Amino acid sequence: MVVGSALNDEEEQKKPAFTAAEVTTIISKAEEPFRTLYALLAGTGLRIEEAIGLQVQDVRGTVIHVRHSHWNGELYDPKTAAGIREVDIHSSLALLLREQIGTRTSG
């Protein structure tokens, strides 16, 4: 009975999601640095705290190395070993990130 209740509750939950067209509109209307952040979130599926926790050295070509989360101004290790991972990204997103990073080598 408990399992059935949990399954029914989950199926009835509204899970917000944007269409591809809505994502494109959101990104195109955003100003930097939010445009890059929104593109990063949409293109990778990273959680916001993981995206904000990225460091310059975590972006290598078309691969992002997720090693931290950001919360209340502090960087934290992921809660589980599975949280540390590599995420492949499209070359256009990699270029956008490189442009945002510029000549910085840390931070």
FINUGU-83013 format. One line per field, with one value per residue: x negated, z, y negated of N, C-alpha, C in turn; residue in one letter. Coordinates in nm, 2 decimals, padded with zeros to 4 digits, always signed. Atoms other than C-alpha are relative to their C-alpha. Example, Ala and Ser with C-alpha at 12.3 -4.5 7.8 and 13.67 -1.06 7.14 Angstrom:
// residues 2
nxx = c(-00.09	+00.09)
nzz = c(+00.00	+00.00)
nyy = c(+00.12	+00.11)
caxx = c(-01.23	-01.37)
cazz = c(+00.78	+00.71)
cayy = c(+00.45	+00.11)
cxx = c(-00.09	+00.08)
czz = c(+00.00	+00.08)
cyy = c(-00.12	-00.11)
type = c(A	S)
This chain:
// residues 107
nxx = c(-00.08	+00.09	+00.07	-00.10	-00.03	+00.12	+00.00	-00.10	+00.04	+00.10	-00.05	-00.08	+00.08	+00.03	+00.15	+00.02	+00.09	-00.02	+00.02	+00.12	-00.02	+00.01	+00.14	+00.07	-00.05	+00.05	+00.14	+00.03	-00.04	+00.07	+00.13	+00.12	+00.04	-00.11	-00.02	+00.09	-00.05	-00.12	+00.05	+00.07	-00.10	-00.09	+00.09	+00.07	-00.08	+00.06	-00.07	+00.05	+00.12	+00.12	+00.05	+00.06	+00.12	+00.10	+00.12	+00.06	+00.07	-00.09	-00.04	+00.11	-00.05	-00.14	-00.03	-00.01	+00.03	-00.08	+00.08	-00.05	-00.13	+00.01	-00.12	+00.02	+00.13	+00.10	+00.01	+00.00	+00.01	-00.13	-00.04	+00.04	+00.11	-00.06	-00.01	+00.12	-00.01	+00.04	-00.12	+00.04	-00.09	+00.00	+00.10	-00.05	-00.01	+00.14	+00.05	-00.07	+00.06	+00.13	-00.01	-00.03	+00.12	+00.10	+00.14	+00.02	+00.06	-00.06	-00.12)
nzz = c(+00.00	+00.00	+00.13	+00.10	-00.03	+00.04	+00.15	+00.05	-00.03	+00.09	+00.14	+00.01	-00.02	+00.12	+00.01	+00.10	+00.11	+00.11	+00.14	+00.06	+00.04	-00.12	-00.04	+00.09	-00.03	-00.13	+00.02	+00.10	-00.06	-00.12	+00.01	-00.06	+00.01	-00.01	+00.12	-00.01	-00.10	+00.05	+00.10	-00.07	-00.06	+00.10	+00.08	-00.07	-00.10	-00.14	-00.10	-00.01	-00.09	+00.07	+00.10	-00.07	-00.06	+00.10	+00.01	+00.14	+00.03	+00.02	+00.14	+00.08	+00.14	+00.00	-00.11	-00.13	-00.11	-00.12	-00.12	-00.12	+00.00	-00.07	-00.09	-00.10	+00.02	-00.02	+00.08	-00.07	+00.08	+00.02	-00.11	+00.03	+00.10	+00.13	+00.03	+00.07	+00.13	+00.12	+00.08	+00.14	+00.04	+00.14	+00.03	-00.01	-00.14	-00.04	+00.05	-00.08	-00.13	+00.02	+00.02	-00.13	-00.08	+00.05	-00.03	-00.14	-00.02	-00.13	-00.04)
nyy = c(+00.12	+00.12	+00.01	+00.04	+00.14	+00.08	+00.00	+00.08	+00.14	+00.04	+00.01	+00.12	+00.12	+00.08	+00.01	+00.11	-00.02	+00.10	-00.05	+00.05	+00.14	+00.08	+00.01	+00.09	+00.13	+00.04	+00.02	+00.11	+00.13	+00.02	+00.07	-00.07	-00.14	-00.09	-00.08	-00.11	-00.09	-00.07	-00.10	-00.11	-00.08	-00.07	-00.09	-00.10	-00.06	+00.02	+00.07	+00.14	+00.01	-00.06	+00.09	+00.12	-00.05	-00.03	+00.08	+00.01	-00.12	-00.10	+00.00	-00.05	-00.04	-00.03	-00.07	+00.07	-00.09	+00.04	-00.04	+00.07	+00.07	+00.13	+00.03	+00.11	+00.06	-00.10	-00.11	-00.12	-00.12	-00.06	-00.08	-00.14	-00.02	+00.02	+00.15	+00.04	-00.06	+00.07	+00.03	+00.05	+00.11	+00.03	+00.09	+00.14	+00.04	+00.01	+00.13	+00.10	+00.00	+00.05	+00.15	+00.06	-00.02	+00.09	-00.03	-00.04	-00.13	-00.05	+00.07)
caxx = c(+00.00	-00.28	-00.47	-00.15	-00.08	-00.44	-00.41	-00.08	-00.20	-00.50	-00.31	-00.08	-00.36	-00.41	-00.77	-00.85	-01.03	-01.10	-01.07	-01.37	-01.22	-01.17	-01.53	-01.65	-01.44	-01.55	-01.92	-01.90	-01.73	-01.96	-02.26	-02.61	-02.71	-02.37	-02.35	-02.65	-02.52	-02.18	-02.35	-02.57	-02.28	-02.07	-02.37	-02.50	-02.22	-02.44	-02.28	-02.31	-02.54	-02.77	-02.78	-02.85	-03.12	-03.31	-03.67	-03.86	-04.07	-03.76	-03.69	-03.92	-03.83	-03.49	-03.49	-03.38	-03.52	-03.26	-03.46	-03.27	-02.94	-02.89	-02.67	-02.66	-02.99	-03.18	-03.30	-03.22	-03.30	-03.01	-02.80	-02.88	-03.16	-02.92	-02.90	-03.26	-03.24	-03.33	-03.06	-03.11	-02.98	-02.91	-03.19	-02.98	-02.92	-03.29	-03.37	-03.11	-03.27	-03.62	-03.51	-03.36	-03.68	-03.90	-04.26	-04.19	-04.38	-04.20	-03.88)
cazz = c(+00.00	+00.08	-00.24	-00.44	-00.27	-00.34	-00.71	-00.76	-00.59	-00.81	-01.13	-01.05	-00.97	-01.21	-01.33	-01.49	-01.82	-02.10	-02.47	-02.69	-02.83	-02.48	-02.39	-02.70	-02.62	-02.26	-02.36	-02.65	-02.43	-02.13	-02.08	-01.99	-01.77	-01.74	-02.10	-02.06	-01.74	-01.89	-02.19	-01.96	-01.76	-02.06	-02.25	-01.97	-01.72	-01.43	-01.11	-01.05	-00.75	-00.97	-01.24	-01.00	-00.84	-01.17	-01.18	-01.49	-01.47	-01.48	-01.84	-02.07	-02.44	-02.48	-02.14	-01.80	-01.49	-01.21	-00.88	-00.65	-00.56	-00.44	-00.14	+00.07	-00.08	-00.02	-00.24	-00.13	-00.25	-00.40	-00.15	-00.33	-00.55	-00.84	-00.81	-00.94	-01.31	-01.66	-01.88	-02.26	-02.41	-02.76	-02.93	-02.95	-02.58	-02.52	-02.73	-02.54	-02.21	-02.34	-02.45	-02.10	-01.93	-02.15	-02.03	-01.67	-01.55	-01.21	-01.04)
cayy = c(+00.00	-00.24	-00.16	-00.20	-00.54	-00.66	-00.55	-00.72	-01.04	-01.05	-01.00	-01.29	-01.53	-01.81	-01.81	-02.15	-02.12	-02.36	-02.28	-02.32	-02.64	-02.78	-02.70	-02.88	-03.18	-03.20	-03.17	-03.42	-03.69	-03.65	-03.88	-03.76	-03.59	-03.44	-03.34	-03.12	-02.98	-02.89	-02.73	-02.53	-02.41	-02.32	-02.16	-01.95	-01.87	-01.99	-02.10	-02.47	-02.42	-02.20	-02.46	-02.75	-02.53	-02.48	-02.62	-02.73	-02.41	-02.20	-02.29	-02.10	-02.11	-01.95	-01.79	-01.93	-01.77	-01.80	-01.79	-02.03	-02.18	-02.54	-02.63	-02.95	-03.08	-02.76	-02.48	-02.13	-01.78	-01.59	-01.39	-01.06	-00.92	-00.93	-01.31	-01.33	-01.28	-01.39	-01.55	-01.57	-01.89	-02.01	-02.20	-02.52	-02.51	-02.45	-02.76	-02.97	-02.86	-02.94	-03.29	-03.35	-03.22	-03.44	-03.45	-03.35	-03.05	-03.01	-03.09)
cxx = c(-00.09	-00.07	+00.10	+00.03	-00.12	+00.00	+00.11	-00.03	-00.10	+00.05	+00.08	-00.07	-00.02	-00.15	-00.02	-00.11	+00.02	-00.02	-00.13	+00.01	+00.00	-00.14	-00.07	+00.04	-00.06	-00.15	-00.03	+00.04	-00.08	-00.13	-00.11	-00.01	+00.11	+00.03	-00.09	+00.04	+00.12	-00.04	-00.07	+00.09	+00.08	-00.09	-00.06	+00.09	-00.06	+00.10	-00.06	-00.11	-00.12	-00.05	-00.07	-00.13	-00.11	-00.12	-00.05	-00.07	+00.09	+00.05	-00.12	+00.05	+00.15	+00.04	+00.00	-00.02	+00.07	-00.07	+00.06	+00.14	-00.02	+00.12	-00.05	-00.15	-00.11	+00.00	+00.00	-00.02	+00.14	+00.04	-00.04	-00.11	+00.06	+00.02	-00.13	+00.00	-00.05	+00.13	-00.05	+00.10	-00.02	-00.11	+00.04	+00.01	-00.14	-00.06	+00.06	-00.07	-00.14	+00.00	+00.03	-00.12	-00.10	-00.14	-00.02	-00.05	+00.05	+00.12	+00.12)
czz = c(+00.00	-00.13	-00.10	+00.02	-00.05	-00.15	-00.05	+00.03	-00.09	-00.14	-00.01	+00.03	-00.13	+00.00	-00.11	-00.10	-00.11	-00.13	-00.05	-00.05	+00.11	+00.05	-00.09	+00.02	+00.13	-00.02	-00.08	+00.07	+00.13	-00.03	+00.07	+00.15	+00.01	-00.12	-00.01	+00.10	-00.04	-00.11	+00.06	+00.06	-00.10	-00.08	+00.07	+00.10	+00.14	+00.09	+00.01	+00.09	-00.06	-00.10	+00.06	+00.06	-00.10	+00.01	-00.14	-00.04	-00.02	-00.14	-00.09	-00.14	+00.00	+00.12	+00.13	+00.11	+00.12	+00.12	+00.13	-00.02	+00.08	+00.08	+00.10	-00.01	+00.02	-00.10	+00.08	-00.09	-00.01	+00.12	-00.02	-00.11	-00.14	-00.04	-00.07	-00.13	-00.11	-00.08	-00.14	-00.04	-00.15	-00.02	+00.01	+00.14	+00.06	-00.04	+00.08	+00.14	-00.01	-00.02	+00.14	+00.09	-00.04	+00.03	+00.14	+00.00	+00.13	+00.03	-00.06)
cyy = c(-00.13	-00.02	-00.05	-00.15	-00.08	+00.00	-00.10	-00.15	-00.05	-00.02	-00.13	-00.13	-00.07	-00.03	-00.11	+00.04	-00.10	+00.08	-00.05	-00.15	-00.10	-00.02	-00.10	-00.14	-00.06	-00.04	-00.13	-00.14	-00.03	-00.08	+00.08	-00.05	+00.11	+00.08	+00.12	+00.10	+00.08	+00.10	+00.12	+00.09	+00.09	+00.10	+00.12	+00.08	-00.01	-00.06	-00.14	-00.01	+00.06	-00.10	-00.12	+00.05	+00.03	-00.10	+00.00	+00.14	+00.12	+00.01	+00.03	+00.04	+00.01	+00.09	-00.09	+00.10	-00.06	+00.06	-00.07	-00.05	-00.13	-00.02	-00.10	-00.05	+00.10	+00.11	+00.13	+00.12	+00.06	+00.09	+00.15	+00.00	-00.02	-00.15	-00.05	+00.07	-00.09	-00.01	-00.05	-00.11	-00.02	-00.10	-00.15	-00.04	-00.02	-00.14	-00.11	-00.01	-00.06	-00.15	-00.07	+00.00	-00.10	+00.05	+00.04	+00.14	+00.06	-00.07	+00.07)
type = c(M	V	V	G	S	A	L	N	D	E	E	E	Q	K	K	P	A	F	T	A	A	E	V	T	T	I	I	S	K	A	E	E	P	F	R	T	L	Y	A	L	L	A	G	T	G	L	R	I	E	E	A	I	G	L	Q	V	Q	D	V	R	G	T	V	I	H	V	R	H	S	H	W	N	G	E	L	Y	D	P	K	T	A	A	G	I	R	E	V	D	I	H	S	S	L	A	L	L	L	R	E	Q	I	G	T	R	T	S	G)
